[in-house]
Amino acid sequence: MDRLASYGSDPFDKPSCKGCASTLKEPYIKCAECGPPPFLVCLQCFTRGFEYKMHQSDHKYEIMTSDFPVLDPSWTAQEEVGLLEAVMDCGFGNWQDVANQLRTKSKEECESHYMKHFINNPLFSSTLLSLKQMEEARTADTAIPFRPAGDDPPRPTFDSLLSRDMAGYMPARADFMEEFDNYAEWDLRDIDFVDDDSDVLHALKIAVVDIYHSRLKERQRRKKIIRDHGLISLRKFQMLERRYPKEVQDMYDAMRRFARVLGPTEHDKFIESHALEFELRREIARLQEYRRVGIQTFCSAKVYDRLKRSREEERKKRLMLSEVLQYIQDSNACQQWLHKQAAIDAGLNPVVAAISSSAAGRRSAPPLNLTGLPGTDKLNEKEKELCQVVRLVPGAYLEYKAALANECRRQGGLRLAQARALIKIDVNKTRKIYDFLIREGYINKA
């Protein structure tokens, strides 16, 4: 029994860790797939994912400890072994020396327990045999899997938003309402094998059946990829992606196509390793920056980071102000805004002369000047006219257009309320963009 190994005072009697070669202390880890001899590692090497020869970090494992009762509920397995070793070292009858070496039990407790279970117990050998059988039966199916089983997917109502996100998956049947290559069976509906078929016609029908089998295999392959990688619940999958920084998310999106080649565990380990590499590179760059500016303590580093953030905020404000002033066409409004900001900086209460709406009326904003803005060359004339009237920069328009088109393609149609919930800008601008895309045929109404 592995759990009843020697725990004597001699350190050479204790097993050592395969990773760091240190003497193992409870609890430690035993690999359930490697051995014999048993592959044992300490908790520190286990948390680092130590791998050696055939041992992999994703193998099933067992937690080895002797903190459990064997013969008496008040005596642990470690104390039972310690009592036997103390009796061997000190001699039978020297119960005070035995208690001093054991340290956790008194003289009377050591004597009564030893006499009851090891001397006056006629069934001691059968007790040890039953214990060994119980241990073997218990360890046969108690190995802890490295990757826990996935949760049962949710069961949304028919034609709900979550049901469309799950592509019509039905968890009770483990199937989809609409299969991949959904009309593959149509090629077989008119095929009938009869005795008077010619050899060519018979071979042709067999070829059609073989093609149908290959399409069924592709359907099952796609289902297996979806099931193994947990892609049924799209929102849960997206929440897992948001754990990573933006750069790792981009890499995750680019490497998703290779998930069909790697298994789910190997693919996750690949992504996690790149995420760890990114974190280490960023931390190294931060420490190198501290060294370049002459910082030697972490207290000084905190002050430096706070001042750096304040400088970045001031720089962003200046850039935003310059961009606003660059595209303001009304010189009077620009001068009025500058006077107001100067008064605020001076600590005064600015008084802005209100223009009577009856006298001057409200003027509409002038069209946006698209000259030099990024993304203008990707627009046609009608889209340029829309961006000028709605006062929307081309880059933002292209992002909104792609988002609405993808959502429309995924759901088979798009309503105005869904468009407003998706892009979240001014409702009037959203209505104009939505009507324009409908009119030009980029999206369809739901």
C-alpha positions as CSV (number, residue, x, y, z in Angstrom):
1,M,0.0,0.0,0.0
2,D,1.6,3.3,-1.1
3,R,-0.1,5.3,1.6
4,L,1.4,3.2,4.3
5,A,5.0,3.8,3.3
6,S,7.7,4.4,5.8
7,Y,7.7,7.7,7.6
8,G,10.5,7.1,10.0
9,S,13.0,9.7,11.3
10,D,15.7,8.6,8.9
11,P,15.4,10.9,5.8
12,F,16.9,8.2,3.6
13,D,13.8,6.0,4.2
14,K,11.5,8.6,2.6
15,P,10.9,8.9,-1.2
16,S,12.3,11.8,-3.1
17,C,10.7,14.1,-5.7
18,K,11.4,13.4,-9.3
19,G,11.5,17.1,-10.1
20,C,13.7,18.7,-7.5
21,A,15.1,15.6,-5.7
22,S,14.0,16.9,-2.3
23,T,12.6,14.6,0.4
24,L,8.8,14.4,-0.1
25,K,6.6,15.8,2.6
26,E,2.9,15.1,2.9
27,P,0.8,15.7,0.9
28,Y,2.6,14.9,-2.4
29,I,1.4,13.8,-5.8
30,K,1.6,10.3,-7.5
31,C,1.0,9.9,-11.2
32,A,-1.7,7.4,-11.9
33,E,-0.5,6.6,-15.4
34,C,3.3,6.2,-14.9
35,G,5.1,3.4,-13.3
36,P,6.2,1.1,-11.9
37,P,8.2,2.4,-10.2
38,P,5.8,5.1,-8.9
39,F,6.3,8.6,-10.3
40,L,6.2,11.0,-7.3
41,V,6.5,14.8,-7.3
42,C,6.1,17.4,-4.6
43,L,3.4,20.0,-4.7
44,Q,5.7,22.8,-6.0
45,C,6.8,20.7,-9.0
46,F,3.2,19.7,-9.6
47,T,2.0,23.3,-9.7
48,R,4.8,24.2,-12.2
49,G,3.6,21.3,-14.5
50,F,6.9,19.3,-14.3
51,E,7.3,16.8,-17.1
52,Y,9.9,14.1,-17.4
53,K,10.4,11.4,-20.1
54,M,7.0,9.8,-20.6
55,H,5.3,11.7,-17.8
56,Q,3.1,14.6,-18.9
57,S,1.5,17.3,-16.8
58,D,-2.0,16.4,-17.9
59,H,-1.9,12.8,-16.6
60,K,-4.3,11.7,-14.0
61,Y,-2.9,11.9,-10.4
62,E,-3.5,10.9,-6.8
63,I,-2.9,13.0,-3.7
64,M,-0.8,10.9,-1.3
65,T,-1.3,11.5,2.4
66,S,-1.4,9.4,5.5
67,D,-3.8,11.6,7.3
68,F,-6.6,9.0,7.5
69,P,-7.6,6.4,10.1
70,V,-6.7,2.7,9.6
71,L,-7.5,0.6,12.7
72,D,-8.8,3.3,15.1
73,P,-10.7,6.5,14.3
74,S,-8.4,8.5,16.6
75,W,-5.1,7.2,15.1
76,T,-3.9,8.2,11.7
77,A,-1.9,5.9,9.4
78,Q,1.2,8.0,10.0
79,E,0.8,7.5,13.8
80,E,0.3,3.7,13.3
81,V,3.6,3.5,11.3
82,G,5.3,5.7,13.8
83,L,4.1,3.5,16.7
84,L,5.5,0.3,15.1
85,E,8.9,2.0,14.3
86,A,9.1,3.4,17.9
87,V,8.4,-0.1,19.3
88,M,11.2,-1.5,17.1
89,D,13.6,1.2,18.1
90,C,12.9,1.3,21.9
91,G,11.8,-2.3,22.5
92,F,8.5,-3.8,23.6
93,G,7.4,-2.5,27.1
94,N,9.3,0.8,27.1
95,W,6.1,2.7,26.6
96,Q,7.4,6.0,27.9
97,D,10.3,6.0,25.4
98,V,7.8,5.0,22.7
99,A,5.5,7.9,23.6
100,N,8.5,10.4,23.6
101,Q,9.5,9.3,20.1
102,L,5.9,9.4,18.8
103,R,5.2,12.7,20.5
104,T,1.5,12.8,19.6
105,K,0.2,10.1,22.0
106,S,0.7,9.5,25.7
107,K,2.3,6.4,27.3
108,E,-1.1,4.8,28.2
109,E,-2.6,5.4,24.8
110,C,0.4,3.8,23.0
111,E,0.3,0.7,25.3
112,S,-3.5,0.2,25.1
113,H,-3.6,0.7,21.3
114,Y,-0.6,-1.6,20.6
115,M,-2.0,-4.4,22.9
116,K,-5.5,-4.1,21.5
117,H,-4.7,-4.1,17.8
118,F,-1.4,-5.8,17.4
119,I,-1.2,-8.3,20.3
120,N,-4.7,-9.3,21.4
121,N,-6.3,-9.1,17.9
122,P,-6.6,-12.6,16.5
123,L,-7.9,-11.2,13.1
124,F,-5.0,-8.9,12.6
125,S,-3.7,-10.6,9.4
126,S,-7.2,-10.7,7.9
127,T,-7.7,-7.1,8.8
128,L,-4.6,-6.1,6.9
129,L,-5.7,-8.2,3.9
130,S,-9.1,-6.5,3.8
131,L,-7.5,-3.1,4.2
132,K,-5.3,-3.9,1.2
133,Q,-8.2,-5.0,-0.9
134,M,-10.2,-1.9,0.0
135,E,-7.2,0.3,-0.9
136,E,-6.8,-1.4,-4.3
137,A,-10.5,-1.1,-5.0
138,R,-10.5,2.5,-4.0
139,T,-7.4,3.6,-5.9
140,A,-8.6,1.8,-9.1
141,D,-11.2,4.5,-9.9
142,T,-10.2,7.5,-7.7
143,A,-7.5,9.0,-9.9
144,I,-8.2,12.7,-10.4
145,P,-8.5,13.6,-14.1
146,F,-6.4,16.6,-15.2
147,R,-9.3,18.2,-17.1
148,P,-12.7,18.0,-15.4
149,A,-15.7,17.1,-17.5
150,G,-17.6,19.9,-19.1
151,D,-20.9,21.2,-17.9
152,D,-24.1,20.3,-19.6
153,P,-24.9,23.0,-22.1
154,P,-27.9,25.2,-21.4
155,R,-31.4,24.4,-22.8
156,P,-32.8,27.6,-24.2
157,T,-36.3,28.0,-25.6
158,F,-36.9,27.5,-29.3
159,D,-36.0,30.5,-31.5
160,S,-34.6,32.5,-28.7
161,L,-31.4,34.5,-29.0
162,L,-29.4,32.0,-27.0
163,S,-30.8,29.2,-29.2
164,R,-29.6,31.0,-32.3
165,D,-26.2,31.5,-30.7
166,M,-26.0,27.7,-30.1
167,A,-27.0,27.1,-33.8
168,G,-30.2,25.3,-32.8
169,Y,-28.4,22.7,-30.6
170,M,-30.7,20.4,-28.6
171,P,-28.9,19.1,-25.5
172,A,-31.5,16.4,-24.8
173,R,-30.9,14.8,-28.2
174,A,-27.2,15.9,-28.5
175,D,-28.0,17.0,-32.0
176,F,-28.7,20.1,-34.1
177,M,-32.0,21.2,-35.6
178,E,-30.2,21.8,-38.9
179,E,-27.3,19.7,-39.7
180,F,-24.2,20.5,-41.6
181,D,-24.8,19.7,-45.3
182,N,-28.4,19.4,-44.3
183,Y,-29.7,18.2,-47.7
184,A,-27.2,15.4,-48.2
185,E,-29.9,12.8,-48.0
186,W,-31.8,14.3,-50.9
187,D,-29.3,12.6,-53.3
188,L,-30.4,9.2,-52.1
189,R,-34.1,9.6,-52.1
190,D,-34.6,8.4,-55.7
191,I,-31.9,5.6,-55.6
192,D,-33.3,2.1,-55.7
193,F,-31.3,-1.1,-56.2
194,V,-33.0,-3.5,-58.4
195,D,-31.9,-6.8,-60.0
196,D,-32.1,-5.7,-63.6
197,D,-29.6,-2.8,-63.2
198,S,-26.7,-2.8,-65.5
199,D,-23.2,-3.0,-64.1
200,V,-22.5,0.7,-64.9
201,L,-25.7,1.8,-63.3
202,H,-25.1,-0.3,-60.2
203,A,-21.5,1.1,-59.9
204,L,-22.9,4.6,-60.2
205,K,-25.4,4.0,-57.4
206,I,-22.6,2.6,-55.2
207,A,-20.5,5.7,-55.9
208,V,-23.4,7.9,-54.9
209,V,-23.7,6.0,-51.6
210,D,-20.0,6.3,-51.0
211,I,-20.2,10.0,-51.5
212,Y,-23.0,10.2,-49.0
213,H,-21.0,8.3,-46.4
214,S,-18.1,10.7,-46.8
215,R,-20.5,13.6,-46.2
216,L,-21.8,11.9,-43.1
217,K,-18.2,11.5,-41.8
218,E,-17.6,15.2,-42.4
219,R,-20.8,16.0,-40.4
220,Q,-19.6,13.8,-37.5
221,R,-16.1,15.3,-37.6
222,R,-17.5,18.8,-37.2
223,K,-19.7,17.7,-34.4
224,K,-16.8,16.1,-32.6
225,I,-14.7,19.3,-32.9
226,I,-17.6,21.4,-31.5
227,R,-18.1,18.9,-28.6
228,D,-14.5,18.4,-27.7
229,H,-13.6,22.1,-27.8
230,G,-16.7,23.3,-26.0
231,L,-18.0,25.5,-28.8
232,I,-21.7,24.8,-28.3
233,S,-22.2,27.6,-25.8
234,L,-20.8,30.5,-27.7
235,R,-21.2,33.1,-25.0
236,K,-19.3,30.9,-22.4
237,F,-16.5,30.4,-25.0
238,Q,-16.3,34.2,-25.6
239,M,-16.1,34.9,-21.8
240,L,-13.2,32.5,-21.6
241,E,-11.4,34.4,-24.3
242,R,-11.8,37.7,-22.5
243,R,-9.5,36.5,-19.8
244,Y,-6.5,37.1,-22.0
245,P,-5.0,40.5,-23.0
246,K,-5.9,42.0,-26.3
247,E,-2.8,40.7,-28.1
248,V,-3.4,37.2,-26.8
249,Q,-7.1,37.4,-27.9
250,D,-6.0,38.3,-31.4
251,M,-3.6,35.4,-31.5
252,Y,-6.3,33.1,-30.1
253,D,-8.7,34.2,-32.9
254,A,-6.0,33.6,-35.5
255,M,-5.0,30.1,-34.1
256,R,-8.6,28.9,-33.7
257,R,-8.6,27.3,-37.2
258,F,-5.8,24.9,-36.0
259,A,-8.0,23.6,-33.2
260,R,-9.3,20.9,-35.6
261,V,-5.7,19.6,-35.8
262,L,-4.8,19.7,-32.1
263,G,-6.9,18.1,-29.4
264,P,-8.7,20.3,-26.9
265,T,-6.1,19.9,-24.1
266,E,-3.2,20.4,-26.5
267,H,-4.8,23.5,-28.0
268,D,-5.5,25.0,-24.6
269,K,-2.0,24.3,-23.4
270,F,-0.7,26.0,-26.6
271,I,-2.7,29.1,-25.9
272,E,-1.8,29.2,-22.2
273,S,1.9,28.9,-23.0
274,H,1.7,31.9,-25.4
275,A,-0.3,33.9,-22.8
276,L,2.4,33.1,-20.2
277,E,5.1,34.1,-22.7
278,F,3.3,37.4,-23.3
279,E,3.0,38.2,-19.6
280,L,6.7,37.4,-19.1
281,R,7.8,39.6,-22.0
282,R,5.6,42.5,-20.7
283,E,7.0,42.1,-17.2
284,I,10.6,42.0,-18.5
285,A,9.9,45.1,-20.6
286,R,8.6,46.9,-17.6
287,L,11.6,46.0,-15.5
288,Q,13.9,47.1,-18.3
289,E,12.1,50.5,-18.4
290,Y,12.7,50.9,-14.7
291,R,16.3,50.2,-15.1
292,R,16.7,52.7,-18.0
293,V,15.3,55.5,-15.9
294,G,17.4,54.6,-12.9
295,I,14.7,53.2,-10.6
296,Q,16.1,50.7,-8.1
297,T,13.2,50.2,-5.6
298,F,9.5,49.1,-6.1
299,C,8.4,52.1,-4.1
300,S,10.0,54.4,-6.6
301,A,8.4,52.4,-9.4
302,K,4.9,53.0,-8.0
303,V,5.6,56.8,-8.1
304,Y,7.0,56.6,-11.6
305,D,3.9,54.6,-12.8
306,R,1.5,57.2,-11.3
307,L,3.3,60.1,-12.9
308,K,3.5,58.3,-16.2
309,R,-0.3,57.7,-16.2
310,S,-0.9,61.4,-15.5
311,R,1.4,62.4,-18.4
312,E,-0.4,60.0,-20.7
313,E,-3.8,61.5,-19.7
314,E,-2.6,65.0,-20.4
315,R,-1.1,64.0,-23.7
316,K,-4.4,62.4,-24.8
317,K,-6.3,65.5,-23.8
318,R,-4.0,67.7,-26.0
319,L,-4.3,65.3,-28.9
320,M,-8.1,65.2,-28.6
321,L,-8.2,69.0,-28.4
322,S,-6.1,69.4,-31.5
323,E,-8.3,66.9,-33.4
324,V,-11.5,68.7,-32.4
325,L,-10.1,72.1,-33.5
326,Q,-8.8,70.7,-36.7
327,Y,-12.3,69.7,-38.0
328,I,-14.4,72.6,-36.5
329,Q,-15.6,74.6,-39.5
330,D,-17.4,77.4,-37.5
331,S,-14.7,79.9,-36.5
332,N,-17.1,81.8,-34.2
333,A,-18.0,78.7,-32.2
334,C,-14.3,77.8,-32.0
335,Q,-13.4,81.3,-30.6
336,Q,-16.3,81.1,-28.1
337,W,-15.2,77.6,-26.9
338,L,-11.6,78.8,-26.5
339,H,-12.7,81.8,-24.4
340,K,-14.8,79.6,-22.2
341,Q,-11.9,77.2,-21.6
342,A,-9.6,80.1,-20.8
343,A,-12.1,81.4,-18.3
344,I,-12.4,77.9,-16.7
345,D,-8.6,77.6,-16.4
346,A,-8.5,81.1,-14.8
347,G,-11.0,80.1,-12.1
348,L,-13.7,82.4,-13.4
349,N,-17.4,81.5,-14.1
350,P,-17.7,81.8,-17.8
351,V,-20.8,83.5,-19.1
352,V,-21.8,82.5,-22.6
353,A,-24.1,84.8,-24.4
354,A,-27.2,82.8,-25.4
355,I,-28.5,83.5,-28.8
356,S,-32.2,83.7,-29.0
357,S,-33.7,80.9,-31.1
358,S,-36.4,83.3,-32.4
359,A,-33.8,85.8,-33.6
360,A,-31.1,83.5,-35.0
361,G,-32.7,80.1,-35.1
362,R,-30.8,76.8,-34.8
363,R,-28.2,76.1,-37.4
364,S,-27.5,72.5,-38.4
365,A,-24.0,71.2,-38.2
366,P,-22.0,71.5,-41.4
367,P,-21.1,68.3,-43.3
368,L,-18.0,66.5,-42.1
369,N,-14.8,67.1,-44.1
370,L,-13.5,63.6,-45.0
371,T,-10.2,64.9,-46.5
372,G,-7.3,63.0,-45.1
373,L,-9.3,60.8,-42.8
374,P,-8.2,57.1,-42.7
375,G,-10.6,54.7,-44.5
376,T,-12.0,57.3,-46.9
377,D,-10.6,55.5,-50.0
378,K,-12.5,52.4,-49.0
379,L,-15.9,54.2,-49.4
380,N,-18.0,54.6,-52.5
381,E,-19.7,58.0,-53.3
382,K,-22.9,57.1,-51.5
383,E,-21.1,56.0,-48.4
384,K,-19.0,59.2,-48.4
385,E,-22.2,61.3,-48.6
386,L,-23.7,59.4,-45.7
387,C,-20.6,59.9,-43.5
388,Q,-20.6,63.6,-44.3
389,V,-24.3,64.1,-43.5
390,V,-24.2,61.9,-40.4
391,R,-20.8,63.3,-39.4
392,L,-19.3,59.9,-38.9
393,V,-15.6,59.2,-39.5
394,P,-15.0,56.4,-42.2
395,G,-13.2,54.1,-39.9
396,A,-16.1,53.9,-37.5
397,Y,-18.6,53.5,-40.3
398,L,-16.7,50.6,-41.7
399,E,-16.7,48.9,-38.3
400,Y,-20.4,49.4,-37.8
401,K,-21.1,48.2,-41.3
402,A,-19.1,45.0,-40.8
403,A,-20.7,44.3,-37.4
404,L,-24.3,44.8,-38.7
405,A,-23.5,42.7,-41.8
406,N,-22.1,39.8,-39.8
407,E,-25.0,39.8,-37.4
408,C,-27.5,39.9,-40.3
409,R,-25.8,37.0,-42.0
410,R,-25.7,35.0,-38.7
411,Q,-29.4,35.5,-37.9
412,G,-30.8,35.7,-41.4
413,G,-32.1,39.3,-40.9
414,L,-31.7,42.3,-38.6
415,R,-34.2,44.6,-36.8
416,L,-33.5,48.2,-36.0
417,A,-33.6,47.5,-32.3
418,Q,-30.9,44.8,-32.7
419,A,-28.8,47.3,-34.7
420,R,-29.1,49.9,-31.9
421,A,-28.2,47.4,-29.2
422,L,-25.2,46.3,-31.3
423,I,-23.4,49.5,-32.2
424,K,-24.6,51.8,-29.3
425,I,-24.3,55.3,-30.8
426,D,-26.8,58.1,-31.2
427,V,-30.2,56.5,-32.1
428,N,-30.8,59.0,-35.0
429,K,-27.4,58.1,-36.6
430,T,-28.1,54.4,-36.1
431,R,-31.4,54.8,-37.9
432,K,-29.8,56.6,-40.8
433,I,-27.0,53.9,-41.1
434,Y,-29.6,51.1,-40.8
435,D,-31.8,52.6,-43.5
436,F,-28.9,53.2,-45.8
437,L,-27.6,49.6,-45.5
438,I,-31.1,48.2,-46.1
439,R,-31.5,50.5,-49.1
440,E,-28.2,49.5,-50.6
441,G,-28.7,45.8,-50.0
442,Y,-25.9,45.2,-47.5
443,I,-28.4,43.8,-44.9
444,N,-31.9,42.5,-44.8
445,K,-34.8,43.2,-42.5
446,A,-35.7,40.4,-40.0
